[in-house]
Amino acid sequence: MQPTMSKGDFARHINVSPGRVSQYIAAGMIGSDALQGEGRNAKVIVAKAVEQIRQRRDIGQALGNGLSTRLDVDEPDEAADGGVLLPADVGKPSDDSERLPKQPTVDDEIKQERLQSERRRNRVAAQEEAEKLGRLVDAGTVRAEMAKLAQAVDDENAGMLADFATAIAAQFSVPQRDVLHLLRRIRNEKKAAAADRARRRAASLPERVDMILEGAA
């Protein structure tokens, strides 16, 4: 015979109230074939009742307050009359055939989807918080801003060359135009060399940098 429990014990077994078990029976979620006996003293055939609840309960209820209902637990280690198995009986084969590996149910899949959804929500929340705190920024935006900053500095330096040329020409009595031409040529050579060094440094950098966000687990 299959293990049985009183309605109260079965309620504790699947983590619901005794009243909920009575509702299951009244609604037909636990059928008469999953009960042993009749009336208030009827006992619940555990494995059959659990399977019937899995198959018959509404998906909306499963996603709501039914998430805490334990329908993925093993059958209780109890004898057919409701008594606890003695140590000497542990490990002995029962009268039933050997249990097959538990197959995933719709209830299992619902819980797994719910877990994945919560993890995705946590990752998005952690990313949004990091963005607000300035710890996480868009790479494209950073590149654009850095390019504008570099161009602004370069333009500022280029504008100084005329002043440098004027001061040098006055100091050494040489044509300002010749001095300005020399300064621009030297500047262009230095810029080309600096750009080449920057390209080599950039080539050695990783395309992406991993960052651990709290709450993103």
GIBEL-V936230 format. One record per residue. N is the residue number from 1. RES is the residue in three letters. D_CENTER is the distance of its C-alpha to the mean C-alpha in Angstrom with 2 decimals. Layout:
BEGIN
n=N res=RES d_center=D_CENTER
n=N res=RES d_center=D_CENTER
END
This chain:
BEGIN
n=1 res=MET d_center=43.78
n=2 res=GLN d_center=40.13
n=3 res=PRO d_center=38.87
n=4 res=THR d_center=39.31
n=5 res=MET d_center=38.47
n=6 res=SER d_center=39.91
n=7 res=LYS d_center=38.01
n=8 res=GLY d_center=37.13
n=9 res=ASP d_center=35.89
n=10 res=PHE d_center=33.87
n=11 res=ALA d_center=32.27
n=12 res=ARG d_center=31.21
n=13 res=HIS d_center=30.13
n=14 res=ILE d_center=27.51
n=15 res=ASN d_center=26.76
n=16 res=VAL d_center=28.55
n=17 res=SER d_center=31.81
n=18 res=PRO d_center=35.15
n=19 res=GLY d_center=35.72
n=20 res=ARG d_center=32.64
n=21 res=VAL d_center=34.14
n=22 res=SER d_center=37.38
n=23 res=GLN d_center=35.64
n=24 res=TYR d_center=34.10
n=25 res=ILE d_center=37.62
n=26 res=ALA d_center=39.26
n=27 res=ALA d_center=36.85
n=28 res=GLY d_center=37.32
n=29 res=MET d_center=33.76
n=30 res=ILE d_center=35.54
n=31 res=GLY d_center=38.68
n=32 res=SER d_center=42.06
n=33 res=ASP d_center=41.60
n=34 res=ALA d_center=38.81
n=35 res=LEU d_center=41.30
n=36 res=GLN d_center=44.16
n=37 res=GLY d_center=47.05
n=38 res=GLU d_center=47.51
n=39 res=GLY d_center=47.27
n=40 res=ARG d_center=45.76
n=41 res=ASN d_center=46.25
n=42 res=ALA d_center=44.42
n=43 res=LYS d_center=41.80
n=44 res=VAL d_center=38.48
n=45 res=ILE d_center=38.01
n=46 res=VAL d_center=34.53
n=47 res=ALA d_center=33.13
n=48 res=LYS d_center=34.66
n=49 res=ALA d_center=33.59
n=50 res=VAL d_center=29.92
n=51 res=GLU d_center=29.94
n=52 res=GLN d_center=31.75
n=53 res=ILE d_center=29.30
n=54 res=ARG d_center=26.40
n=55 res=GLN d_center=28.35
n=56 res=ARG d_center=29.93
n=57 res=ARG d_center=27.64
n=58 res=ASP d_center=26.39
n=59 res=ILE d_center=22.83
n=60 res=GLY d_center=22.69
n=61 res=GLN d_center=23.78
n=62 res=ALA d_center=21.23
n=63 res=LEU d_center=18.39
n=64 res=GLY d_center=20.27
n=65 res=ASN d_center=22.20
n=66 res=GLY d_center=22.27
n=67 res=LEU d_center=18.78
n=68 res=SER d_center=20.57
n=69 res=THR d_center=23.21
n=70 res=ARG d_center=23.30
n=71 res=LEU d_center=24.29
n=72 res=ASP d_center=22.87
n=73 res=VAL d_center=25.24
n=74 res=ASP d_center=28.15
n=75 res=GLU d_center=31.62
n=76 res=PRO d_center=33.44
n=77 res=ASP d_center=35.86
n=78 res=GLU d_center=38.83
n=79 res=ALA d_center=42.09
n=80 res=ALA d_center=43.19
n=81 res=ASP d_center=45.20
n=82 res=GLY d_center=42.27
n=83 res=GLY d_center=43.35
n=84 res=VAL d_center=41.20
n=85 res=LEU d_center=41.60
n=86 res=LEU d_center=43.84
n=87 res=PRO d_center=42.85
n=88 res=ALA d_center=45.43
n=89 res=ASP d_center=43.72
n=90 res=VAL d_center=40.28
n=91 res=GLY d_center=39.60
n=92 res=LYS d_center=42.40
n=93 res=PRO d_center=41.74
n=94 res=SER d_center=41.86
n=95 res=ASP d_center=44.17
n=96 res=ASP d_center=41.33
n=97 res=SER d_center=40.22
n=98 res=GLU d_center=37.48
n=99 res=ARG d_center=34.04
n=100 res=LEU d_center=32.04
n=101 res=PRO d_center=28.41
n=102 res=LYS d_center=26.18
n=103 res=GLN d_center=24.90
n=104 res=PRO d_center=21.57
n=105 res=THR d_center=22.45
n=106 res=VAL d_center=21.30
n=107 res=ASP d_center=20.20
n=108 res=ASP d_center=17.98
n=109 res=GLU d_center=16.45
n=110 res=ILE d_center=15.99
n=111 res=LYS d_center=14.17
n=112 res=GLN d_center=11.83
n=113 res=GLU d_center=11.23
n=114 res=ARG d_center=10.85
n=115 res=LEU d_center=8.20
n=116 res=GLN d_center=6.12
n=117 res=SER d_center=7.33
n=118 res=GLU d_center=6.58
n=119 res=ARG d_center=2.83
n=120 res=ARG d_center=4.19
n=121 res=ARG d_center=6.90
n=122 res=ASN d_center=6.05
n=123 res=ARG d_center=5.45
n=124 res=VAL d_center=8.55
n=125 res=ALA d_center=10.30
n=126 res=ALA d_center=10.17
n=127 res=GLN d_center=11.47
n=128 res=GLU d_center=14.07
n=129 res=GLU d_center=15.20
n=130 res=ALA d_center=15.69
n=131 res=GLU d_center=17.68
n=132 res=LYS d_center=19.79
n=133 res=LEU d_center=20.60
n=134 res=GLY d_center=21.64
n=135 res=ARG d_center=19.36
n=136 res=LEU d_center=17.81
n=137 res=VAL d_center=20.28
n=138 res=ASP d_center=20.90
n=139 res=ALA d_center=22.63
n=140 res=GLY d_center=25.14
n=141 res=THR d_center=26.20
n=142 res=VAL d_center=26.76
n=143 res=ARG d_center=28.86
n=144 res=ALA d_center=30.92
n=145 res=GLU d_center=31.63
n=146 res=MET d_center=32.59
n=147 res=ALA d_center=34.88
n=148 res=LYS d_center=36.58
n=149 res=LEU d_center=37.08
n=150 res=ALA d_center=38.59
n=151 res=GLN d_center=40.87
n=152 res=ALA d_center=42.02
n=153 res=VAL d_center=42.97
n=154 res=ASP d_center=44.75
n=155 res=ASP d_center=46.69
n=156 res=GLU d_center=47.72
n=157 res=ASN d_center=49.02
n=158 res=ALA d_center=50.87
n=159 res=GLY d_center=52.59
n=160 res=MET d_center=53.93
n=161 res=LEU d_center=55.80
n=162 res=ALA d_center=58.66
n=163 res=ASP d_center=59.19
n=164 res=PHE d_center=59.16
n=165 res=ALA d_center=61.66
n=166 res=THR d_center=63.94
n=167 res=ALA d_center=64.05
n=168 res=ILE d_center=64.73
n=169 res=ALA d_center=67.40
n=170 res=ALA d_center=69.18
n=171 res=GLN d_center=69.06
n=172 res=PHE d_center=70.37
n=173 res=SER d_center=72.37
n=174 res=VAL d_center=70.58
n=175 res=PRO d_center=69.50
n=176 res=GLN d_center=66.24
n=177 res=ARG d_center=65.27
n=178 res=ASP d_center=65.58
n=179 res=VAL d_center=63.50
n=180 res=LEU d_center=60.76
n=181 res=HIS d_center=60.73
n=182 res=LEU d_center=60.43
n=183 res=LEU d_center=57.60
n=184 res=ARG d_center=55.62
n=185 res=ARG d_center=56.17
n=186 res=ILE d_center=55.01
n=187 res=ARG d_center=51.96
n=188 res=ASN d_center=50.94
n=189 res=GLU d_center=51.37
n=190 res=LYS d_center=49.24
n=191 res=LYS d_center=46.50
n=192 res=ALA d_center=46.44
n=193 res=ALA d_center=46.19
n=194 res=ALA d_center=43.40
n=195 res=ALA d_center=41.42
n=196 res=ASP d_center=41.84
n=197 res=ARG d_center=40.57
n=198 res=ALA d_center=37.53
n=199 res=ARG d_center=36.74
n=200 res=ARG d_center=37.03
n=201 res=ARG d_center=34.71
n=202 res=ALA d_center=32.10
n=203 res=ALA d_center=32.37
n=204 res=SER d_center=31.35
n=205 res=LEU d_center=28.14
n=206 res=PRO d_center=24.74
n=207 res=GLU d_center=23.48
n=208 res=ARG d_center=20.03
n=209 res=VAL d_center=19.11
n=210 res=ASP d_center=15.77
n=211 res=MET d_center=14.70
n=212 res=ILE d_center=12.46
n=213 res=LEU d_center=11.21
n=214 res=GLU d_center=11.38
n=215 res=GLY d_center=8.79
n=216 res=ALA d_center=6.00
n=217 res=ALA d_center=5.24
END
